[in-house]
Amino acid sequence: MSDAIRRVWHESGCYRVMLIIAVVYSVVRLAAHAVYLATLLHPQALPGWVDASEPMIPVDLQVYVDAAHRFTHRQPLYIEGDIGSLEELYQYAPSFALAFAPSLNLSSVAVTVVHTLAHVVAYPLVYMVWSLIFRALELHRVEKTLARTLPVWLVYSPYWSDLGYLNVYIFMALLATLLIYAIVAERPGLAAVWLVIILLIKPQWGFAVGVPLLSRRWSSLGRMLGLTAVLYLTVVAITMVIGGPAYVWEQEIAYFRFLARLSQDFPWRQPGHPFLGYNHSIRQIIYFVLGVNACTRGIATVVKMALLLPAGLVAGRWFLRLRPALSIEDPSWHKGSSLLDLAFLLYLAAFIWLDMVWELTLGIAVFTYLMAVAKQRRVRALLTTVFVPYALVDLWQLASFAIFGSDVMAPGPYFLTDPSIYAPMVMIVILVFYGILIGRLHWALQYDQDGRFRIPRRSACC
């Protein structure tokens, strides 16, 4: 990958300027993050609306550490009834709480530093693994675009936001990327390992399982799912041995019951709230405009199903096509493009269906890919117009805080100058990416059965 960056560096003076600016911003942003962490550890420096009398760690990391504490003391992991506040909301499997148990042996400073360093390492790994995927599929143009978009990767808002909260989004993006790479490399055993970890944290990130299914690679799919089942049950059994069978079984039941009722107990933002907030799901958007009731709940479901219908039709056509099962070597894959089209479409479809959509961490990889394969300038302009403002939200937040201080912040915390709390920027990006991928897969189906591409009278939109 360094060779591609070096080539682009020598080819473009504009790229050199943008990369230098992005690197400088990253250094400044890391320094700002260090100041933020130091402030948390000295609560007297926090705004008055923050009720803190002792050193704090980032809020999402605190949720994981608290869950580990409850697990070790055999206490309930999941909130019953009305959620009320998201600050203490643990949403993952009991095994994930057990995995965080070693953090209980660390001080607040140490656990914060360790997980900060893990985030700092994980994000470059996402970038490097995508380079390996593009190279393995011989998508050389995409690989070059990956180098060209490095400045955007460096300032990408979801990464910096996740670093601030110390959530697991970056790790989920890395695990999903590794899962796609294992599927591309036809390594079902490795794919099963990544898939099990995903299922124990955020199951929706296992979207790539649909790729071998839709491409009818039955052998790889069967081995991957079989190994996944064995490994998943093994992890659950180990958790039961450590935590006690009765306790862990009770928490597993509570976990699935919690997920089933989450959308009912969730503290939705309604018309009375001053702004939409950071949850940009279809359901939240409709609730914010029309209120929360049985009718709007049905409307949200219908809207989601209508949006996902084109994906279902395209996926069904891919699955039912009359040719032999496709492989990476098949020319009709466009050297791997169709495989990634399917993977990204499944990713976006999963997030359209979800009722809590806070981020699009893997969106930077989708943006890079689509910018490389989109043939029409207006499509690339659309991608840039909708995605770059989302990518720069963190820069805008940092600039606002630097100019106005804590006056721009409200409980949540929310930046009152942040456009993404007023407009559903995440869902807009999702729907634009989604529409372009639907178009690409539709035109890819114009292949004849012998693998030759049949050029339609009108060129594809992308």
CORPE-V514239 format. One record per residue. N is the residue number from 1. RES is the residue in one letter. PHI is phi as a letter, one per 40 degrees, with the letter a starting at -180 (* if undefined). PSI is psi in degrees with one decimal (* if undefined). OMEGA is omega in radians with two decimals (* if undefined). Layout:
[[N/RES/PHI/PSI/OMEGA] [N/RES/PHI/PSI/OMEGA]]
This chain:
[[1/M/*/-33.4/-3.14] [2/S/c/-32.3/3.10] [3/D/c/-41.5/3.13] [4/A/c/-42.1/3.11] [5/I/c/-40.8/-3.14] [6/R/c/-40.4/3.13] [7/R/c/-45.4/3.13] [8/V/c/-36.5/3.11] [9/W/d/-44.0/-3.13] [10/H/c/-23.6/-3.08] [11/E/c/-29.2/-2.95] [12/S/b/120.7/3.05] [13/G/c/-35.5/3.10] [14/C/c/-40.2/3.13] [15/Y/c/-40.5/3.14] [16/R/c/-43.0/3.14] [17/V/c/-46.2/-3.11] [18/M/c/-38.9/-3.13] [19/L/c/-40.5/3.12] [20/I/c/-43.6/3.11] [21/I/c/-42.8/-3.13] [22/A/c/-39.6/3.12] [23/V/c/-43.8/3.11] [24/V/c/-43.0/3.12] [25/Y/c/-41.7/-3.14] [26/S/c/-40.9/3.12] [27/V/c/-45.3/3.12] [28/V/c/-40.5/-3.11] [29/R/c/-38.1/3.08] [30/L/c/-38.1/3.09] [31/A/c/-41.5/3.10] [32/A/c/-37.1/3.11] [33/H/c/-39.8/3.11] [34/A/c/-40.1/3.10] [35/V/c/-41.0/3.12] [36/Y/c/-45.5/3.13] [37/L/c/-40.8/3.11] [38/A/c/-36.1/3.11] [39/T/c/-42.2/3.11] [40/L/c/-35.9/-3.11] [41/L/c/-6.8/3.05] [42/H/b/81.1/-2.96] [43/P/c/-18.7/3.14] [44/Q/c/-16.9/3.13] [45/A/c/-3.3/-3.10] [46/L/c/157.3/3.08] [47/P/d/157.5/-3.06] [48/G/c/-27.9/-3.10] [49/W/c/-6.3/3.08] [50/V/c/114.5/-3.11] [51/D/c/91.7/-3.10] [52/A/a/131.4/3.12] [53/S/b/-0.9/3.14] [54/E/a/165.1/-3.11] [55/P/d/140.0/-3.09] [56/M/b/158.9/2.95] [57/I/b/160.2/-3.12] [58/P/d/143.4/-2.87] [59/V/d/-42.4/-3.10] [60/D/c/-37.1/3.06] [61/L/c/-36.5/3.11] [62/Q/c/-37.6/3.10] [63/V/d/-43.7/-3.11] [64/Y/c/-41.8/3.14] [65/V/c/-41.1/3.10] [66/D/c/-39.5/3.12] [67/A/c/-39.8/3.09] [68/A/c/-39.8/3.11] [69/H/c/-44.7/3.13] [70/R/c/-36.2/3.12] [71/F/c/-46.4/-3.10] [72/T/c/-24.9/3.13] [73/H/b/12.0/3.08] [74/R/f/43.8/3.10] [75/Q/b/158.5/3.13] [76/P/d/138.1/-3.11] [77/L/c/-21.4/-2.95] [78/Y/b/140.6/-3.10] [79/I/c/134.1/3.10] [80/E/c/140.2/3.06] [81/G/g/-151.2/-3.06] [82/D/c/128.9/-3.09] [83/I/c/-47.1/3.11] [84/G/g/-67.7/-3.13] [85/S/b/147.2/3.14] [86/L/c/-7.5/-2.99] [87/E/c/-25.4/-3.12] [88/E/b/25.6/-3.03] [89/L/c/108.6/3.06] [90/Y/c/124.1/-2.95] [91/Q/b/12.7/-2.98] [92/Y/b/174.1/-3.08] [93/A/c/157.5/3.11] [94/P/d/-33.0/-3.13] [95/S/c/-31.3/3.11] [96/F/c/-37.9/3.08] [97/A/c/-40.4/3.09] [98/L/c/-39.2/-3.13] [99/A/c/-25.2/3.14] [100/F/c/-2.6/-3.09] [101/A/d/-38.8/3.11] [102/P/d/-24.3/3.14] [103/S/c/-20.5/-3.13] [104/L/c/-17.7/3.14] [105/N/c/-0.5/-3.10] [106/L/b/154.3/3.05] [107/S/c/168.9/3.11] [108/S/d/-41.2/3.13] [109/V/c/-46.1/-3.07] [110/A/c/-45.0/-3.11] [111/V/c/-34.9/3.10] [112/T/c/-43.7/-3.13] [113/V/c/-43.3/-3.12] [114/V/c/-46.4/-3.09] [115/H/c/-28.1/3.02] [116/T/c/-45.6/3.12] [117/L/c/-36.9/3.11] [118/A/c/-40.0/3.09] [119/H/c/-41.7/-3.12] [120/V/c/-32.3/3.12] [121/V/c/-38.7/-3.03] [122/A/c/-39.6/-3.05] [123/Y/c/-47.5/3.05] [124/P/d/-31.1/3.10] [125/L/c/-37.6/3.07] [126/V/d/-46.8/-3.14] [127/Y/c/-45.3/-3.08] [128/M/c/-38.0/3.13] [129/V/c/-35.7/3.07] [130/W/c/-33.5/3.03] [131/S/c/-41.3/3.11] [132/L/c/-39.0/3.14] [133/I/c/-48.1/-3.13] [134/F/c/-36.4/3.13] [135/R/c/-40.5/-3.14] [136/A/c/-33.4/3.13] [137/L/c/4.5/3.13] [138/E/f/36.7/3.06] [139/L/c/73.7/-3.01] [140/H/c/-34.7/3.11] [141/R/c/-39.3/3.12] [142/V/c/-38.2/3.13] [143/E/c/-39.1/3.09] [144/K/c/-39.0/3.10] [145/T/c/-34.0/3.06] [146/L/d/-41.5/3.08] [147/A/c/-40.3/-3.12] [148/R/c/-32.8/-3.10] [149/T/c/7.6/3.14] [150/L/d/-41.2/3.09] [151/P/d/-37.4/3.12] [152/V/c/-39.8/3.09] [153/W/d/-38.8/-3.06] [154/L/c/-29.0/-3.12] [155/V/b/7.2/-2.98] [156/Y/d/118.9/-3.01] [157/S/d/-46.4/-3.11] [158/P/d/-32.7/3.11] [159/Y/c/-48.5/-3.09] [160/W/c/-35.3/3.07] [161/S/c/-43.5/3.14] [162/D/c/-35.3/3.09] [163/L/c/-36.6/3.14] [164/G/c/-39.4/-3.13] [165/Y/c/-18.9/-3.03] [166/L/f/48.6/3.03] [167/N/c/-167.7/-3.09] [168/V/b/9.9/-3.05] [169/Y/c/-42.6/3.14] [170/I/c/-40.1/3.12] [171/F/c/-35.2/3.09] [172/M/c/-40.5/3.08] [173/A/c/-39.5/3.11] [174/L/c/-45.0/-3.14] [175/L/c/-41.6/3.11] [176/A/c/-38.2/3.10] [177/T/c/-44.0/3.11] [178/L/c/-35.9/3.09] [179/L/c/-44.2/3.10] [180/I/c/-42.0/-3.14] [181/Y/c/-41.2/3.12] [182/A/c/-36.9/3.09] [183/I/c/-42.8/3.10] [184/V/c/-41.2/-3.10] [185/A/c/2.7/-3.13] [186/E/f/49.6/3.12] [187/R/b/80.5/-3.04] [188/P/c/-31.4/3.12] [189/G/c/-47.1/3.11] [190/L/c/-39.2/3.11] [191/A/c/-38.6/3.14] [192/A/c/-38.1/3.12] [193/V/c/-49.7/-3.13] [194/W/c/-38.3/-3.10] [195/L/c/-39.4/3.12] [196/V/c/-44.8/3.13] [197/I/c/-41.9/3.12] [198/I/c/-46.8/-3.09] [199/L/c/-27.9/3.14] [200/L/c/-12.5/-3.10] [201/I/b/-70.9/-3.14] [202/K/b/94.1/-3.03] [203/P/d/-29.0/-3.11] [204/Q/c/-19.6/3.13] [205/W/c/-1.8/3.04] [206/G/c/23.5/-3.07] [207/F/d/-28.8/-3.06] [208/A/c/-14.2/3.09] [209/V/d/-28.3/-3.14] [210/G/c/-17.2/-3.10] [211/V/c/-54.4/3.09] [212/P/c/-26.0/3.08] [213/L/c/-50.9/-3.09] [214/L/c/-26.7/3.09] [215/S/c/3.7/3.04] [216/R/f/43.7/3.05] [217/R/c/76.8/-2.95] [218/W/c/-38.9/-3.09] [219/S/c/-50.0/3.14] [220/S/c/-42.1/-3.13] [221/L/c/-44.4/-3.13] [222/G/c/-45.7/3.13] [223/R/c/-41.0/-3.12] [224/M/c/-47.2/-3.11] [225/L/c/-37.8/3.10] [226/G/c/-47.3/3.11] [227/L/c/-36.3/3.12] [228/T/c/-44.3/3.13] [229/A/c/-44.6/-3.13] [230/V/c/-47.3/-3.11] [231/L/c/-39.8/-3.14] [232/Y/c/-47.2/3.13] [233/L/c/-34.1/3.10] [234/T/c/-44.3/3.12] [235/V/c/-44.6/3.12] [236/V/c/-41.2/3.13] [237/A/c/-42.6/3.11] [238/I/c/-41.0/3.11] [239/T/c/-39.4/3.12] [240/M/c/-37.6/3.12] [241/V/c/-42.2/-3.09] [242/I/c/-43.9/-3.05] [243/G/c/-12.6/-3.09] [244/G/g/128.1/-3.06] [245/P/d/-44.8/-3.08] [246/A/c/-46.0/-3.12] [247/Y/c/-47.9/-3.09] [248/V/c/-40.7/3.11] [249/W/c/-41.2/3.11] [250/E/c/-40.3/-3.14] [251/Q/c/-32.7/3.06] [252/E/c/-43.6/3.10] [253/I/c/-44.5/-3.14] [254/A/c/-34.8/3.14] [255/Y/c/-49.4/-3.14] [256/F/c/-34.0/3.08] [257/R/c/-37.8/3.11] [258/F/c/-45.4/3.13] [259/L/c/-37.3/-3.09] [260/A/c/-31.8/-3.07] [261/R/b/4.2/-3.03] [262/L/d/-45.5/-3.10] [263/S/c/-22.8/3.12] [264/Q/c/-36.2/-3.09] [265/D/c/-6.4/-3.03] [266/F/c/139.3/3.12] [267/P/c/79.8/-3.08] [268/W/c/145.7/3.04] [269/R/c/128.7/-3.02] [270/Q/b/179.1/-3.09] [271/P/d/-26.6/3.14] [272/G/c/-18.1/-3.13] [273/H/c/149.0/-3.06] [274/P/c/-20.3/3.13] [275/F/a/167.7/-3.05] [276/L/c/-42.3/-3.07] [277/G/g/-164.2/-3.01] [278/Y/c/-8.8/3.05] [279/N/c/111.2/-3.04] [280/H/b/30.0/3.12] [281/S/c/160.8/3.10] [282/I/d/-45.2/-3.12] [283/R/c/-45.2/-3.12] [284/Q/c/-38.7/3.12] [285/I/c/-45.7/-3.13] [286/I/c/-40.9/3.10] [287/Y/c/-39.3/-3.11] [288/F/c/-33.0/-3.13] [289/V/c/-42.3/-2.98] [290/L/b/-9.1/-3.10] [291/G/g/170.4/-3.09] [292/V/b/114.5/3.05] [293/N/a/177.1/-3.09] [294/A/c/-36.8/-3.12] [295/C/c/-48.2/-3.13] [296/T/c/-28.8/3.05] [297/R/c/-42.7/3.08] [298/G/c/-38.6/3.11] [299/I/c/-43.8/3.14] [300/A/c/-42.7/3.13] [301/T/c/-43.5/3.14] [302/V/c/-42.7/3.14] [303/V/c/-44.1/3.13] [304/K/c/-43.1/3.14] [305/M/c/-39.0/3.11] [306/A/c/-40.2/3.12] [307/L/c/-35.7/-3.09] [308/L/c/-11.5/-3.13] [309/L/d/-46.5/3.10] [310/P/d/-38.0/3.11] [311/A/c/-40.9/3.11] [312/G/c/-40.9/3.13] [313/L/c/-44.4/3.14] [314/V/c/-44.2/3.13] [315/A/c/-40.5/3.11] [316/G/c/-39.7/3.11] [317/R/c/-38.2/3.08] [318/W/c/-42.5/-3.09] [319/F/c/-36.5/-3.03] [320/L/c/5.2/-3.12] [321/R/d/155.1/-2.96] [322/L/c/16.3/3.12] [323/R/c/168.4/3.02] [324/P/c/161.0/3.13] [325/A/d/137.6/-3.09] [326/L/c/150.9/3.03] [327/S/b/171.6/-3.11] [328/I/c/-32.6/-3.09] [329/E/c/-14.1/-3.12] [330/D/c/128.2/-3.11] [331/P/c/-22.6/-3.13] [332/S/c/-7.6/3.06] [333/W/c/-3.4/-3.04] [334/H/f/43.8/-3.13] [335/K/f/38.3/3.03] [336/G/h/-8.6/-3.09] [337/S/c/-44.2/-3.09] [338/S/c/-33.7/3.10] [339/L/c/-45.7/3.13] [340/L/c/-33.5/3.03] [341/D/d/-46.0/3.13] [342/L/c/-44.6/-3.11] [343/A/c/-47.5/-3.13] [344/F/c/-35.6/3.10] [345/L/c/-43.0/3.11] [346/L/c/-38.6/3.10] [347/Y/c/-49.8/-3.10] [348/L/c/-38.0/3.11] [349/A/c/-40.4/3.11] [350/A/c/-40.0/-3.10] [351/F/c/-26.1/3.01] [352/I/c/-37.5/-3.11] [353/W/c/-29.7/-3.07] [354/L/c/151.1/3.10] [355/D/c/-9.2/3.07] [356/M/b/104.4/-3.11] [357/V/b/96.5/-3.08] [358/W/c/-23.5/-2.97] [359/E/a/170.0/3.01] [360/L/b/63.4/-3.00] [361/T/d/-42.6/-3.13] [362/L/c/-0.6/3.12] [363/G/c/-27.7/3.12] [364/I/c/-34.7/3.08] [365/A/c/-39.5/3.10] [366/V/c/-43.5/3.11] [367/F/d/-46.9/3.14] [368/T/d/-46.1/-3.12] [369/Y/c/-49.2/-3.09] [370/L/c/-33.9/3.08] [371/M/c/-29.5/-3.14] [372/A/c/-38.2/-3.02] [373/V/c/-17.0/3.12] [374/A/c/126.0/-3.05] [375/K/c/-23.7/-3.08] [376/Q/c/138.9/-3.08] [377/R/c/-38.1/-3.10] [378/R/c/-28.9/3.08] [379/V/c/-44.3/3.10] [380/R/c/-36.7/3.10] [381/A/c/-40.5/3.10] [382/L/c/-45.1/3.12] [383/L/d/-44.7/-3.14] [384/T/c/-41.5/-3.08] [385/T/c/-40.3/-3.08] [386/V/c/-28.9/-3.01] [387/F/c/-42.1/-3.05] [388/V/c/-42.8/3.07] [389/P/d/-37.4/3.08] [390/Y/c/-40.4/-3.14] [391/A/c/-25.8/-3.05] [392/L/c/8.4/-3.13] [393/V/d/-40.2/-3.12] [394/D/c/-40.9/3.11] [395/L/c/-42.3/3.13] [396/W/c/-40.9/3.12] [397/Q/c/-44.5/-3.12] [398/L/c/-42.1/3.12] [399/A/c/-40.7/3.13] [400/S/c/-43.0/-3.14] [401/F/c/-38.1/3.14] [402/A/c/-33.2/-3.09] [403/I/c/-45.9/-2.99] [404/F/b/-10.4/-3.14] [405/G/g/-154.8/-3.06] [406/S/c/-4.8/3.11] [407/D/c/-21.5/-3.12] [408/V/c/3.0/-3.08] [409/M/b/143.9/3.10] [410/A/b/159.7/3.13] [411/P/d/137.8/-3.10] [412/G/i/-56.0/-0.12] [413/P/c/149.8/3.07] [414/Y/b/142.9/2.98] [415/F/c/115.4/-3.07] [416/L/c/-15.7/3.09] [417/T/c/-1.0/-3.06] [418/D/c/117.6/3.14] [419/P/c/-21.2/-3.07] [420/S/c/-7.7/3.04] [421/I/c/-10.8/3.13] [422/Y/b/-33.3/3.14] [423/A/b/140.3/-3.10] [424/P/c/71.5/-3.04] [425/M/c/-38.4/-3.11] [426/V/c/-46.7/-3.12] [427/M/c/-33.4/3.09] [428/I/c/-45.5/3.11] [429/V/c/-44.6/3.14] [430/I/d/-47.5/-3.06] [431/L/c/-35.3/3.08] [432/V/c/-48.6/3.08] [433/F/d/-45.0/-3.10] [434/Y/c/-47.2/3.14] [435/G/c/-41.0/3.14] [436/I/c/-41.8/-3.14] [437/L/c/-37.1/3.06] [438/I/d/-44.8/3.12] [439/G/c/-42.2/-3.14] [440/R/c/-45.0/-3.13] [441/L/c/-33.5/3.08] [442/H/c/-46.0/-3.12] [443/W/c/-31.3/3.10] [444/A/c/-23.7/3.12] [445/L/c/0.5/3.12] [446/Q/c/6.3/3.07] [447/Y/c/142.7/2.95] [448/D/c/166.8/-3.11] [449/Q/c/-20.0/3.13] [450/D/c/5.6/3.06] [451/G/g/-5.0/3.12] [452/R/c/144.5/-3.13] [453/F/c/131.5/3.13] [454/R/c/112.5/-3.08] [455/I/c/119.2/3.10] [456/P/c/165.8/-3.10] [457/R/c/-37.4/3.11] [458/R/b/136.6/-3.09] [459/S/c/155.3/-3.12] [460/A/c/154.9/-3.11] [461/C/c/-17.9/-3.08] [462/C/a/*/*]]
